[in-house]
Amino acid sequence: MTQDELERAVRETFAQQVAAPRPGAADPAGAAIRRARRTQRKRTTTGLALAAVATVAVSAGIVQLGDVTRRPTQPPTVVLGDPSNQVRPEPLPSGTGGVDVPPVAPDAGPDVLLAGAILGADGERVAVAGIGPAERAQRLPENAGWLVIGAPTTAGRTLWAVPRDGTPQVLLNGADAIVVATDGRQVAWRDGDEIAAAGLVRTQLIAPVRTPAPAGAVPVGFVGNAVLVRLDPARPGHALWSPATAPLDTGVDRITLNVYGALPDGRLVGQVSSKGTDQPCLALLDPSRTLTPIETACGPTLSQDGLGAVSPDGRWLLLNGASGKKAGALLVDVARIGVTSPGSPLVAGHAGPPLTGSVAWNAVDEAAYIDESGKLVRLTAGRVHVGEAGAAVTVPGADAANRPVVVTGS
């Protein structure tokens, strides 16, 4: 039926309902038709406006991403995934400016990556095909899967995202170094003569930002929205790079050896070189003042391998070192840094065999790690504090050729 035929039918219907229309009376059929036409015109205009706004938004996003592509003279690191037109998400603020820490389930053990499968603490097993030797792994936010960082190769490192169905997706390939924020929402990597950072939404890297970096500088962590950069692996010194506001400033810090995490008030727990001695000390660092030490404490012999992590509440630090003549993992009460009396050394408890990789704090005072023999060591800080070291258990299927990797954030 055509538009004219429809209008005639409406007029005839109204005419039959009006027995004796008076001259000059309002035409109800015409009024109904006019109202329908006005409504149709409004809907059409609104639809066109929304389409125009959407087109502008998409175009703006594409332009923004186009501005951060690599220079053609650089050998590219492959960044896979759909960058889309989303704005790079900032991490949720912790309220203190410190490192964001994902929620942890009390009394639950850590997940373990072993021989092409994720072995969940709850008994779940997710087969992961196509992933090479891994160095680190952590859970994605909202329990959406896992992130896996490959071991170094001649071609560089690889970052995989593994959804719950176990089908890996390559996010980065050929990077010199890769680090993921503790909350799993940001990634930074070394690429040629630049350091890059990007937001992570589910299994997609979005809005990458790059900055020139000195030779040897590598990202080693995140502090809030900033990337923590080790300036030279052979020397002390770190810098904080804010990708959203400025290029990398190498700053003035030349004493910080390692950074292990943050306290609830935003101060960082780190290791610094000490004047007049070859042994490093622990320190509380101020990230707003170029990592200036606020308090220091010396005593135990500390390893400089950088392995270690602060508990979610900032109370405990687990790292490698030696207390007395016994070497291995040490547990330090962070609250004692800076409050020991002059001449009284900081006391550290022996927690177990040495760390060989990441530390998974799965509760406020419970931690797990892999030792040199490939066993899973689990400990409770309160028990170590009174002299009871952690217990090492064999991971089923682990051997010299298949070393497990503990999954952080689990």
N, C-alpha and C positions, 0 to 999 in steps of 0.2 A: 504494500500500500504506500503511495507517495505521500509527501507532506501535505499537498493540497487536498488529497482525498481524505486524509485524517482530519484536517481542519473542517471540511464539509460535514463529515460524520459527526463531529462534536457539535457543530452548529445545529444540525438537524435534531440531535438528541435534546439539546436545550430548548429548541423551538417546540417540540412535542410536549415538554413539561410546562410551558407557559401558554395558557389557553388564549388570552387576549392581551397581548403586549401593548402597553400604551406608547403613543408617539414620544420619542425622546427618552424612553426608558433605557437604562444601562443594558448593554449587550453582555449577558453572562458568559456566553461561549467565547466571545472576543476577549473578555477579561481573562478567562481561564487560559486561552491561547497565549495572550500577552505575558501573563505570569510565567507560563512554561518557558517562553522564549527568553525572558529575563534570567530565569534560573539557569537555563542552558548556557547563556552567555557568561554568567558569573563563574560557572564551573569550568568552562573552557579557559577563561582568563586566569583563574587560580591555577589550573593545571599547567598552563604555559609558564607562569611565574615560578612555580616550584621546579619545573624542568630547567629553567634558566639558572636558578640558584644552584641546583645540583651540578649543572655543567660547569659553573664557575668554580665550585668547591673542588670538583675532580681535577679541573685544569690547574688550580692553585697547588694542589697536592703533587701533581706530576712535575710542575715547575720546581717545587721545593726539592724533590728528590733528584731532579736532573742537575741541580746545582752542586751535588756532592758526589758526582761520579768521579772515577779515578782519572788521573792524567794519562793520556795515551802512551807516554814514555815509560810508565811503570809496568812491571810484570804483574798482572792482576791476581789478587786472591779471589777465588770464586766465592761469591755470595749468592746462595741459592734461596729460593722461596719468593713469594709474591710480596714485594715491598709495599704495594697498594698506595692509597692516598691518605692513610691514617697518619695523624700527628704522633710523633714519637712520645710514648707514655713516660712520664717521670715516675720514679719509684714512690710508693706511698711513704710519706714522712713518718719517721719514728717518733717525732716529738722532741728528739734530743739532738738530731743532726748526726747520729751515729750510723753504724751499719745496720740495715734492715735484717731482721732474723725471722725466718718463717716459723709458723707454729709447729710444735712438735707434740707427738702423742706420748704421754707418760707410760712407762713400763713396756714400751714396744722396742724391739731390737731393730737394727738397721737392715735395709735391703742390701744385697750384695750382687755385683755384676761378675759373672763367672762363665767362661766357656760359651759365650754366645747366648746367655740367658740372664734375665733379672730374677733373682731369687728373693722373694718378698719375705719379710719377717713373719707375715701371717700365713705362710705356706704357699702363696701364689707363685707361679712360675711363668714368666713371659719370655718366650723364645725370641731372640733378636738375631736376625740374619743379616750378613753383610757388613758387620762392624769389625774393624781390625783391632789390634791390641789397644787397650784403653788405659789411660793414666788417672782420670778422675771421672766421677759421675755424681749427679745430684737430681733430685726430683724437680719436676716442673711445678709451677703454682697450680692450685686447685686440683692437685693430684691428676693432672692431665697426661702424665707420662714421665720421661726422664731426659736429661741432657747428658751426653757422653763426650768427653774430650779425649781424643786419641793420643797415643804415645808419639813422641817426636820421630819423624822419618826424614829421609833425604829430601822428600817433597814438601816437608812442613807438617803441620798438624791439621786435624780434621775435627769439626764439631758436628755431632749428630743430634737430632731430636728424635726421640722414640715415643710415639703415642702409645696409648694403652693396648692397641692391637698388635704392637711389636714390629710394625713396619718402619724401619729407620728412614729419616730424611736428612740429607746433607745440608747443613746451614752454612758452613765455612769449609774451605779446602785450601791447603797450601799456606796457611798462616804460620808465622814464625813463633807466635805465642798466643794463647787464648785464655781468657779468664771470664768467669760468669759471676754476676752478683749473687750474694747469698740468698736473696729472695727469688732468683731466677728470672728477673724481669729486664736485665741489661747484660750485654756482652761487650767485651773489649778485646782487641787483638792487635798484634804487630804485623804490619804488612809493608815489606820493603823499607822505605825510609820514613814511613808514617805509622802513627798509632790511630786506630779507628775504634769507634764505639757505636752501638746501635741498640734500640729498644727491642724487646722480645715479647711478642704477643702470640700465645700458644706456641706454634711451631714456625713462626715467621719473624725474620729480622726486618725491622722497619727503620726508615730515616737514618741511615748511617752518617756519621760525622767524622772527619779526619783532621789530623794536625801533624805537621812535621815534627820529627823526634830525633834526638841525637843518637848516634850509633850505639847500640847496646841497650838502649832504654826499652823496657818491656812493661806492659801492664801486669800487676800482680794482685789487684783486688779493687773493690769499690768502697768508698766512704760516702754514704748518702748518694747524692747525684754525681759525685766526682769519681774519676778513675785514679786509683793509686798507682803510680809509675815508679818502678825501680830504675834509677838513672844509669847504673852500671853494675852488672852482676858481680864484678870483681872489687867494687868499692862501696862504702856506705853512702847513703843518700837517696832520698825519695822526693817525689813531687806529686801534687794533686792537680789533676787536669779536669776542668769543668767543660764538657763538650758543648753545652748550651750557650756559654758566654764568652770564652776566650781561648786562644791557642795555648799550648803547653808552655808553662814557665818553669824552667829548671830550678828556680828558687835558690835558697841558701842552705838547705839541709844537707850536711855532709857527715852526719854521725849515725843516722838510723840504719840499722842492718836489716831488720825484719819487722813486720807489723802482723799481729796475730788476731786482731779483732777490736771491738769497741765496747765501752761501758755504756750503761743506760743514759749517762749524762753527755755522751758524745766524745769523751776522751778516748784515745786509742791506746791499746796495750802493745808495746813494741820492745825491740831489743836495740840497744845503742852501744857504740864503742865507748870505752871508758878511758879517760886520760890517765896516764901513768901505769896502766896495766894492759896485758894482752887479753884479759878476759872481759867479754861484754857483760853488760848489766841490763836488767829490765827497767822499763820506764813507762810512765803515763805521758802521752803526747797530746798536744793541743793542735787539732787540725786547722783551726782558724789562725794560727800563728806559725805557719810553715813547719808544722810538726815539732815545735819546740818542746823539749822535755819539761814537764812540770814537777814530777817526782821521779826519783830513781832508787833502785835497790840492787845490791850486789850480794853475792854469796855463792850459790851453786855454780858449777862449771856448765855453761850453756853451749849447746851446739849451735852453729851458725848456718845449718842447712835450711832454715826457714820453715820447717814442718812444725805444725802446732795450731791450736785454735782456742779461743775463749768461749766459755760456756754461754748459753743464751742469756742468762741473767747477769753476766759480767763478773761472776764471783771467782771462777776458776780458770786457770790457764794450764793446758797440757802441751808439753813440748819435749824435745830431746835434750839430754844433758847428763850430768853426773852429780850425785850428791854423796860426798865422801869418796869411797873407792868404787861405788856401784853405779855403772852407767846404764842408761835406758831411758824410758819415758819418765818425765818428772811432772808432778802436779804442784802448782803454785797457788797459794791463796792471794788473789789479786788485791784484796783489801789490805794486805800487809805491805804493799809497795808504798814506800814513802812514809810509813809510820814506825818503822823499826828504829830503835834508838841508835845513836852514834856508836860505831864499833860492833854492833850486833848484826850479823849477816842475815839475809833472807833465807828462810828455811823452806826446802822443797821436799815433798814426799816421793819415794820411789813408787811409780804407778805400774810398771811392767817392762817388758822388752821394748827396744826402740821402735818408734814410729817409722813406717816406710811410705806413708802417703797421707791422705786426708784423714781428719778426725771427724766422726759423726757424733755430735751431741744430740741424742734423741730424747733427752729430758734435761731438767735443770742441772742435775748432778750425775747423770749417767752418760758415759762416752764409750765409743768403740773405734777400733782401728785395726789395720793389718800389720802384723809384725814381720820380721825378716824371714821366718819360715813359712809364711803364707797363712798363718792361723789368725783367727778373729779374736782380738783381745777386748773383753768388756770389763768395765770398771765402774765403781760408784765412788764419787769424790769423797763422801763422808767416810767410807771405809779406808780409802787410801790415806786420808788425813790421820787416821789412827793406826796406820802401819800395815794395812792389808792391801797388797797389790792386786791388780786385775787378773782375771783368769783367761787363759788362752784356750780356745776350742778349735778343732779342725772343721773346716768348711767342706761338706761332702763334695767330692769331685775335684777338689783343688790338689794340684801337684806342682812340680817345678816348672812344667810347661804351661800350666794354667793357674796363674796367680789371681786370687779374687781382688776386686776393687770395692771398697765400702762406699755405699751411696749416701751422701750427705743430704740433710733435709728430710730424712726418713725416720 
